[in-house]
Amino acid sequence: MYLLGEMVGALFFGRLSDKLGRKKLFVITLAVYLIGSGLTAFTLGNSAFWIGFLYLTRFISGMGIGGEYAAINSAIDELIPAKYRGRVDIAVNGTYWAGAIIGTLGTYIFLNQLDPGWSWRIAFLLGPVLGLVIIFVRRHLPESPRWQVMHGHEAEAEETITLIEHEVEQGGRQLPRVDDDRAIGLKPAENIGYFALARVLFREYPSRAVYGATLMITQSFLYNAIFFTYTLVLGNFYDVDSSQAPLFLIAFAVGNLAGPLTLGHLFDTVGRKKMIAGTYILSGVLLAITAFLFQADVLNALTQTIAWCIIFYFASAGASSAYLTVSEIFPQEVRAKAIAVFFALAQCFGALGPVIYGALIGEGESRGPLFYGYLLGAGVMAVGGLVAAFLGVSAEGKSLEDVATPLAARNAAPRRPSTRAEGAARPR
């Protein structure tokens, strides 16, 4: 139900984000998640009513998280300067794992120190408590001026830009003047639904649609397959007690957090195509090596966890760049909805991962099936890397309008021939 909620939430709030604005959805989606998570803690029994209540609250929580991805990624890309857009977006997406560390640590402490009847409830309430602080911070973020001008709010957009420029200059930095010949004439955006979105994606941007879908699907499959079954691997193959499993998951999450934070700047300097292809392919190669070590029975719980930390140090940066990619290679008018569609599509395939790998793990009687499962995951990531190498878009250092010209653009000033030659503005 949580996964279904993510898909529904992404599609529902993705459309609202393009319609109502990024700032409003910043608060709404997080509030929906907090309400769902908090209500889950008040499940009071195991009757049919309370099981239905549990399913409903997990569905609500999932809706909030699904909407978060669409609202946050579109807002980040529209507010952050092109020079830093890659590292900031990747770092923000990577902080998911900071939350995973806090949540898993809280679960470990509560489950081992408190009565089981209360510990899981407190764990579910931990998120809402932290979330209230985040909502307070988000209320002070500005609306995207790109969204404002696209919806006919020119005066508000000017005010937002003036506010941002003033804060930057107050910090001692002088902003360079933007050449007038880079101006683009716009008319207020029309309401584009999901059927119209499909035409935009697959008729005007077919290779980018394939590229974005591939990156999102491959990373989702790998992550869901490995992360959500690792407790089974620890218990069935390494005899790790379930009460100690959270400690290994915390280490796993640390590796995932470190990758985006330390590698993110390279996506702006080395470049998108090289780094995305490199992180995907390298994580696939490392996973294949780990698969052979696992099959040879030379790993234990600690060394396998170390291997996961190394693999997902690179894979996490690559996965975060997938969200960056789908949020910057499509026009302004459909940005949030495009993120939502690719997120929902990725979750459909990602849901297969735990099912397949859970069956391969079984009772841990044989390593062979899971060995081939790990090789499958390695191949999936390699495919994502190869697609990035051939279809990737060099978006580093370029404005979003250079990467994908808004659909509402009119009387656009002629651009330098090199801009078109670089493939930054022309749909592919």
Summary of the structure (lengths in Angstrom):
residues: 428
radius of gyration: 22.3
end to end distance: 36.5
largest distance: 68.8
contacts: 1521
relative contact order: 0.14
helix: 76%
strand: 1%
